[in-house]
């Protein structure tokens, strides 16, 4: 069996070298590992892993509280998101669905977490919280 991670990494490096020679800026990789969030609840951890298959590799971010997301890169930043059916406490004390977006600078491991009630809270609610990831293992 071919080690698809090594093959995928080699193909990615070759592709990055071609793009680099064309003058296109690339984001630093979001390194595999387990991270805790400074500025968060102190309990949540996320695991970043590279998963490779027949069509290439993807970055997957999974949380110890149950959500999983694919990370995408744009303009030098990594982003991922997840949704919860009852994750937003509205001003009227009801719960609404929420979509949580993370944007991370891979060089500093800092970013912004945005929670959007998608208009389900009266008046709509968007919360933004700066954070910093630190590697646990």
N, C-alpha and C positions, 0 to 999 in steps of 0.2 A: 504494500500500500504506500502511495506517495504521501509524504508529509505535506498536506496542503497549506499549512501555516508557513513553512519555509518557502514553498513555491510561491504562495501569495505574497509573502514579504519581499521575495526577490523580484517578482513582477512589479510590485508597488514601487520598489526602489528604482527600477529601470524606468517606469512611467514617470516618477518624480524627477528623475534626472533629465528626461526629455522635456518635461514641463519647465523645470528650472532653467534649462538652456533657452527656453522661449521667453523667459523673463516674467513668468506668472508667479506671484507670491503664493506660498503654501503655508498652511497652518502647521504648527508643531503637532506631532501625534498626541492623542489623548492616551497616556500610558496605561496599560493594563495594571490592575491592582484594586485594592479595597481602600476607599476614601471615606473619611468622616467630614461633616460640614461644620466649620466654625461659623458661628452666627445663626446656626440652626437650633434644633431642639436638643442637641447633644446625644440623641439616641440613634438617629438615622445614619445608616452607612449605605454607600453605593459601591457596586462592583463593576468595574469596566473590564470587558473582555473582548478579544478579537476572535470572531468565529468565521471560519473559512469553509467554503463549499465549492461546488463545481463552477460557479459563476463569479468567484472572487471572495473578498473578505469584507466583513462589516464590523463596526464597533457596536457592542451591545452594552447598555447600562441597565443594571438591575438593582433594586433596593431591597434591604432587609425587611421592609414593610409590604412587599408584594408586587410592586409595579416593575415593568420591563419596558425599555424603549431602545430604539436604534438611534445612535448619535450621528449627526450629519455635520459637515464642515462648510462654513461659508465666511468669506472675508476674514480669515484667520482665527475665527472663533468656532468652538464646537457647541452644538445645541441638541437638546433632547427634551421630550415632553411626555406627560401622561395625563389621564383623566380619572376623576373619581366622582361617583354619583352623588356623594353627600359631603364633599370636602370643603365647601365654602359656608361659613357662618355669616348670614346676611344681617344688616342692621336691625331688621324686624325679628331677629332671633330664630329664623327658619334656616334650614340647610338647603343648599343648592348644589347642582353639579359644578365642578371646577376643572379647568385645564391648567396644569402647572407646567411652565416653560422654564428651562434652565439654559443659560448662555454662559460658556466658560472660556476664559483665555487660557490656553494650555501652557503658556510660558509662566504665568503667575498663579495658575489654578484658582483665580478669583473670578467672580461673575455676579450675575443677577438672577434671582428666582422670581418669576412673575406668576401670580395666581389670578385667573380671570374667570368670573362667574358666568361668562357668556351672556350677560344680560338677564340671567334667571333671578338675580337678586333685584329687588326694587331699586331702580336707579343705576344698576350695574355696579359691580365692585371689582377693582383691579388692585391687587397688592403687589408691591415690588420690594424685595429684600436682598441687599448685597450679602455675599457669602464668600468664603474661601474654603476650598477643599484641602485637607492634609492627608497624606498617605498613611494608612494604618498598617498595611502589609501588602 
